[in-house]
Amino acid sequence: MGALLFPGTSPGHIRKPRNDEGSAAALGRHCAGNCACAGHHRFGVVYVASEHILRRSYEVSTAAVAIATDPAAIVAERRLATVHGCFSDCHG
């Protein structure tokens, strides 16, 4: 098969068709395409698996919390919060 003239090119820019390049070049393109496809497939599998893990929900049992109402217990708990550094920032 002869050289082809592609649209928009001048006769000085003649290019050989791909089927004349040889089997090594065709094999290289084929392998590169397969590697790219396999990489995208692996990315998709990892993405779907991680989304499944991240969107998992768990049942949490609730427990009743007893709140101290007597003044001595409130003073003791305030002291514990102050000693542990939680009183001014988050439990104030």
Backbone torsions as a table, in degrees:
resi	resn	phi	psi	omega
1	MET	NA	140.9	-177.1
2	GLY	-84.5	-174.5	-179.9
3	ALA	-75.7	150.3	179.7
4	LEU	-109.0	146.0	174.3
5	LEU	-106.9	115.9	-177.4
6	PHE	-85.3	151.7	-179.0
7	PRO	-59.0	139.4	178.3
8	GLY	84.7	5.2	178.4
9	THR	-113.2	154.9	178.7
10	SER	-89.9	163.3	-179.6
11	PRO	-58.6	-20.5	177.9
12	GLY	-76.2	-13.3	-179.2
13	HIS	-111.5	67.4	179.9
14	ILE	-95.0	136.4	-175.8
15	ARG	-122.6	142.3	177.6
16	LYS	-77.3	145.6	177.0
17	PRO	-68.7	159.9	-175.7
18	ARG	-63.9	-31.0	-176.5
19	ASN	-70.3	-10.9	176.5
20	ASP	-93.6	-2.4	-175.3
21	GLU	-74.1	-24.1	178.9
22	GLY	113.3	160.9	-175.0
23	SER	-73.1	-27.3	-180.0
24	ALA	-66.3	-41.3	178.9
25	ALA	-67.9	-39.8	178.9
26	ALA	-65.2	-40.5	178.2
27	LEU	-64.8	-40.1	177.9
28	GLY	-62.0	-43.6	177.1
29	ARG	-64.3	-39.8	-179.9
30	HIS	-64.0	-45.3	179.8
31	CYS	-66.0	-40.9	178.9
32	ALA	-63.4	-41.2	177.9
33	GLY	-64.6	-41.3	178.6
34	ASN	-66.4	-40.0	178.7
35	CYS	-64.5	-41.9	179.4
36	ALA	-64.6	-41.5	179.9
37	CYS	-66.0	-41.8	179.6
38	ALA	-66.0	-37.2	177.6
39	GLY	-64.1	-42.3	177.2
40	HIS	-65.3	-37.8	179.3
41	HIS	-64.2	-44.9	179.5
42	ARG	-62.8	-41.5	177.9
43	PHE	-60.8	-42.4	179.5
44	GLY	-63.7	-42.1	179.8
45	VAL	-63.9	-44.9	179.7
46	VAL	-64.7	-40.4	-179.8
47	TYR	-63.1	-47.5	-179.1
48	VAL	-64.3	-42.4	179.9
49	ALA	-64.1	-42.7	-178.9
50	SER	-69.6	-36.6	176.7
51	GLU	-63.3	-38.7	178.4
52	HIS	-62.4	-42.4	-179.7
53	ILE	-68.6	-43.2	-177.1
54	LEU	-68.6	-30.3	-176.8
55	ARG	-93.3	7.1	178.1
56	ARG	-67.6	141.1	178.0
57	SER	-119.6	153.2	-176.4
58	TYR	-125.9	147.6	174.3
59	GLU	-82.4	131.1	-179.8
60	VAL	-120.2	125.2	178.7
61	SER	-81.0	140.4	179.7
62	THR	-97.1	147.6	179.2
63	ALA	-127.0	143.0	177.8
64	ALA	-72.3	136.7	-179.7
65	VAL	-107.5	126.7	178.6
66	ALA	-86.4	123.2	-179.3
67	ILE	-101.2	126.9	-179.1
68	ALA	-71.6	136.8	179.8
69	THR	-117.7	-15.4	-179.2
70	ASP	-80.5	145.2	-174.7
71	PRO	-59.3	-34.1	-178.9
72	ALA	-66.7	-42.0	179.4
73	ALA	-67.3	-37.8	179.2
74	ILE	-64.6	-41.8	178.0
75	VAL	-64.1	-42.7	-179.7
76	ALA	-64.6	-41.2	-179.8
77	GLU	-71.2	-35.0	175.8
78	ARG	-63.9	-40.3	178.0
79	ARG	-62.8	-42.8	178.5
80	LEU	-62.6	-41.8	178.8
81	ALA	-64.6	-37.7	179.4
82	THR	-69.9	-43.3	-179.5
83	VAL	-61.9	-39.8	-177.6
84	HIS	-85.8	1.7	175.9
85	GLY	79.5	17.1	-177.3
86	CYS	-100.5	-7.2	-171.0
87	PHE	-74.7	-42.0	-174.9
88	SER	-80.5	-31.6	-174.3
89	ASP	-89.5	-56.0	-170.5
90	CYS	-116.6	-23.0	-177.1
91	HIS	-116.1	27.7	-176.2
92	GLY	-84.6	NA	NA
